[in-house]
Amino acid sequence: MRSLSFISIVALAVLLLWGWAKGGDSCGCCPQCGSCDFKTVCRVVPQVTKTPKVEYSCKCEEICVPGRSQCVGTENVADCNGCSHEEKVYQPTCGKVYTKKTLVKNTVTVDKCTYKCIAETVCCKCGCNCGNGSGYSSQSYTPSPPAVHHHVEPHPVHTQTN
């Protein structure tokens, strides 16, 4: 019984390989010109890939630091023993203004034009793409790179003024 299943598996594999060698379809001929002569060619296809790009910038924030307190007078204050004495009364003032600079990291996605090679089956007689359908027809395709707009904002370190 075990040898019967092995024989059936081998027979099935032979049938699959025979169908694959024929081209996988019943006719195996070009639908445009009827030729049965095919070849596999390599084509260069443009593609746009999105790559992350890290950009740095500065975030500025103005902060005010408190200054020295000013004495604006005195007042009578009673202590724990019931005795009163005078204490100075202070009023806070503003000091100097500083700029706090913080580095900010931003990740931006940039489109880049790249190329990849794909293998496709074409008819030797008319050149149409009769194979797997994943490529381009040789008559309707001319490789031209897609329009890519590069990010040209200057780096913030190079544009700072002192």
Secondary structure, DSSP 8 states (H G I E B T S, - for coil): -HHHHHHHHHHHHHHHHHHHHHTSSSS-S-TTT----EEEEEEEEEEEEEEEEEEEEEEEEEEEEE---EEEEEEEEE-TTS-EEEEEEEE--EEEEEEEEEEEEEEEEEEEEEEEEEEEEEETTT--B-SSS-S--TTT---------------TTTT---
